[in-house]
C-alpha cells in the first residue's frame, strides 16, 4: 500500500484522528504498546477492505449527511423467521424493494449456543455465522447484493458480553488468569455484594442479580443480563482491542450500520450503577474515530433505552461525535400509552422534547421491534394528571391484554413481577391494534377499524423526525404467534410471541386490495412513497407539535424551505372535529389528494391527514 493513493487516503484519515485517539486511549489504559498494536491492526483491516467498500466510503465521506435524507425506510427481522437463511434473504430482496425498504436490520446471526442464546445476544464466536443461517461468505454475498440495489445492511454488535461458550469464557472457566481478566471474576461474594447494592437488576424475575456462581470454577462472574452471558471487562485493553478487531472484521464483510447493543452497560465501576459512566463515552468516541479512519462509510447505531434528553449525550458533540443514530424508545412507549388512554398530552410533550434537540441528531423511530415494551414513561407528569405509576402500568398491561379500557388488543406479559406490579408487554403491532381479535371473531367492521388504527399509527410514526423502521410482518398485519410455547428453547420467553415466522402465503395477498394484507400493504407503501417524494420529510426539517384543541388528536408540523406539512392523527375510536385558529386556508391531503380547510377539519375514527400548504 506504500506510496499508493490508498495509502495517502488512509494517512489523511489517521492524521485527523490520531492525536485524540491516542490521548483517549492512554487516558483509559496508559499502555502505549497496546495502542501501537491497535494502530497496526487498523491499517491491516483498511488494507483488507475491498475496493467496492472503499469506493462507498469515499462517496459517503463526500456526502456525510447521506443518511439524514428522506429516502431511508428500514425493516428489521430475524433471518430464519424471514427467509430461513441468508440465501433466502437474498432471494427476497425484490419483495423488500416493493415495500420501499432500503435499510434492513438483520437480527443477531452470529454463532450462539442452542437454548442459551437470548435471541442471538449471547455470542460464542464473533467471526462465525450460525450454521443454519449460512456462512461469512453468504453474508458478504448478501451485503453485496443489497448494495447493488441501493440497500443498506445493519447488524447487532454485542459489545457488553460474550456467551459462556466463547473461547475466552471457556479458558477463563478453566482458571486461565489471562482470560479471567477479560471478565469480572471474584473468588468470594464480598465485592459482588457491594456491586449489588448499587447496580439495578435488568431481569429481576427471570434472571435476578448481577452475578452467577460457577461451582466448577469456584468463582463468581458478573452476568448483568443472563447467567450464560458474561460481562466483558473493558478496563483490560486487550478486551477493547480484540472487540475493535471484531468490529472492523464485520464492517469488512459489507455491513453498513453497526448497532451497538446495550451501550450504557459497557463500563463497570464499583459503588456505581454501572450505567452511563463517562468511560462509556470514551469507548464509543474511540470506536467512532476507528471507524472514520478504517471504514468511514459505517454508521454507529446506539441501543440506549432512556428518554431522548438523556439519550442525547450518546450523540456526542459536533467536534467529538459518538453515535450517528439512536433509538427513540420513550416516544414508542408513549405512543402505545396514547392508544390506551386516547390522550395525546404526554406524547405531545415527548415530541416537543425530541423536536427541541439539535437537527443533526438522527433518531430511529418504530412502533414495534423484537423486544418487549417497557412502560418507562414520565410519571411525574402523569401524576399531575391523576395517574399513579403502579396503577397506570397495571392499566396499560390490562388494556393491551384486552381486559380494560374497551380494548381490542391481544398479547402477553413479559417479566411480570407480582411484588412491584411491574411488567412489560409483548405483541405484534397488528394484534395490539385489534386485527387478531377482529379476525378471530370474523367481524368485518371491527377489522376495518383495526386496520385504520394500524395505518394511522404508521402514518404518525413516518412523520416523526428521523428514520422510520418497520418490523417484518407489520406491512401485512401479521398477528401474534403462540406456537413459541411448543418450543422448549423459547417457551419461557413471551417475546417470541411477536417474533413469529414470516407467512409468505399471507404476503402473496399483498396485492389484493380486498384482503387485510393488501389493505395494509398498499396504504403503508403509499406512505413510504409520499415520504420519499416530499422534501419536507428530511431529518433536518423544522418540526413542532400543533395544538388541536382535542385531547385525542395529535397535531404535528414539518417545514423545509418553503414547504410546510401539517399532520393530524386521531387516537380515538370516535370521530373528532379539529379547529386550528390562525392556520386557515386550503391544504391538500397528500394521501387522498382532496382539499381541506384547516378552519375546521372533521376526522373519522383513527383517521389522519397529511395536509400540505400551498398546493
Order of alpha helices (4+ residues) and beta strands (2+ residues): alpha-alpha-alpha-beta-alpha-alpha-alpha-beta-beta-beta-alpha-beta-beta-alpha-alpha-beta-alpha-beta-beta-beta-alpha-beta-alpha-beta-alpha-beta-alpha-alpha-beta-alpha-alpha-beta-beta-alpha-alpha-alpha-beta-alpha-alpha-beta-beta-beta-beta-beta-beta-beta-beta
